[in-house]
Amino acid sequence: MRDAMGSDVAQTPSPVQGLYDGPMWEGIRARAMCLQRCCSCGTWQYPPGPGCHACLSEDLEWSPVSGDGTILSWAIFHRQYLQAYPAPYNVIAVRLAEGPVMISNLEGEQPDGNWIGCHVRLIYAEMPDGAVLPRFALTD
């Protein structure tokens, strides 16, 4: 694939999708991510599955997430493993306000020192090849 200037564009790796991930990725592409929520006990879950991991109910619905979260962990990779992710790049673990933990990347400004506890907001990053990925940005 080439960009408007005729340069090669790295292909973003396709998401590894399980049996229940389709609605989540459809929401991400529409820039309105949804996760499963149990209609019986109210627990949010990620990754999605056939039943609630808290109460085992099969009565689940896809609901939009607030996008608010807190960084639990982070790392900077100084080695390039995939063409679409040139080094250095960061990886963060974020606890969403709804409870589930997601692994993603921090876009924009990076905090000084320790990132743990920093508040973030979900954004949708469009990769050079057109793929849309959920990412996070600092809110403070």
C-alpha positions in Angstrom: 0.0 0.0 0.0 1.2 3.5 -0.8 0.3 6.9 0.7 -0.7 10.0 -1.3 3.0 10.8 -1.9 3.7 7.4 -3.4 5.6 6.1 -0.3 5.1 2.6 1.1 2.7 2.5 4.0 3.2 -0.2 6.7 0.2 -2.6 6.9 -1.3 -2.5 10.4 -1.6 -6.1 11.7 -5.2 -7.3 11.6 -6.8 -7.7 15.1 -6.8 -11.2 16.4 -10.5 -11.9 16.6 -12.2 -14.5 18.8 -15.7 -15.8 18.4 -17.3 -12.9 20.3 -15.1 -9.8 19.2 -17.0 -8.7 16.1 -19.4 -6.2 17.7 -16.4 -4.6 19.6 -14.4 -4.1 16.4 -17.4 -2.8 14.5 -17.9 -0.2 17.3 -14.2 0.8 17.1 -14.3 1.3 13.3 -17.4 3.5 13.9 -15.5 5.3 16.7 -17.9 4.2 19.4 -16.4 1.3 21.2 -18.8 -1.0 23.0 -18.1 -3.8 25.5 -20.3 -6.6 26.9 -22.3 -5.8 30.0 -24.2 -8.4 32.0 -27.9 -7.6 32.2 -28.2 -9.7 35.4 -25.4 -8.3 37.6 -24.2 -5.3 35.7 -20.6 -6.5 35.3 -18.6 -5.2 32.3 -16.3 -7.7 30.6 -13.4 -7.7 28.3 -12.5 -9.8 26.5 -16.0 -10.7 25.4 -17.4 -14.2 25.8 -20.6 -16.3 25.8 -21.5 -15.6 29.4 -20.8 -13.3 32.3 -17.5 -14.1 34.1 -19.0 -12.9 37.4 -22.4 -14.6 37.6 -22.4 -16.9 34.6 -25.5 -15.4 33.1 -25.8 -15.6 29.3 -27.9 -12.4 29.3 -25.3 -10.0 27.9 -25.6 -6.8 25.9 -23.2 -4.6 24.1 -23.0 -1.1 25.7 -20.9 2.0 24.9 -18.0 2.6 27.3 -17.3 6.1 28.7 -13.7 6.0 27.5 -12.3 7.2 30.8 -9.5 5.2 32.4 -6.4 5.1 34.5 -3.0 3.7 33.6 -2.1 0.6 35.6 1.2 -0.2 33.9 3.4 0.9 31.0 6.5 0.1 29.1 8.6 1.7 26.3 9.8 -0.7 23.6 13.1 0.3 21.9 13.1 -2.6 19.5 10.8 -2.8 16.4 8.9 -6.0 16.1 6.3 -5.0 13.5 6.7 -2.6 10.5 3.6 -0.6 11.5 5.1 0.2 14.9 8.5 1.9 14.6 10.6 2.0 17.8 10.5 3.6 20.3 6.8 3.1 21.1 4.8 2.7 24.3 2.4 0.1 25.6 0.0 0.8 28.4 -2.5 -1.2 30.5 -5.6 0.9 31.2 -8.3 0.1 33.7 -11.5 1.5 32.1 -14.0 3.4 34.4 -16.3 0.4 33.8 -13.7 -2.0 35.2 -12.1 -4.0 32.4 -8.4 -3.7 31.7 -7.3 -3.1 28.1 -3.8 -3.0 26.6 -3.2 -0.2 24.1 -0.9 2.8 23.4 -0.7 6.3 24.7 -1.0 9.0 22.0 0.3 12.5 22.2 2.0 13.9 25.2 3.8 11.4 27.5 3.9 12.0 31.3 7.2 12.8 33.0 8.4 10.1 35.4 5.9 7.4 36.5 2.8 7.0 34.3 0.9 4.8 36.8 -2.3 6.5 38.0 -2.4 9.0 35.2 -6.0 9.6 33.9 -6.6 8.9 30.2 -9.4 9.1 27.7 -10.2 6.8 24.8 -9.4 8.1 21.3 -9.5 6.5 17.9 -6.3 6.6 16.0 -6.4 6.1 12.2 -3.3 4.4 11.1 -1.6 5.3 7.8 -3.2 2.3 6.0 -6.7 3.4 7.2 -7.1 0.9 10.1 -8.8 2.4 13.2 -7.4 1.4 16.6 -8.5 2.3 20.1 -5.8 4.4 21.8 -5.6 6.7 24.8 -4.5 10.2 25.6 -3.8 12.0 28.8 -6.8 14.0 30.3 -4.8 16.2 32.7 
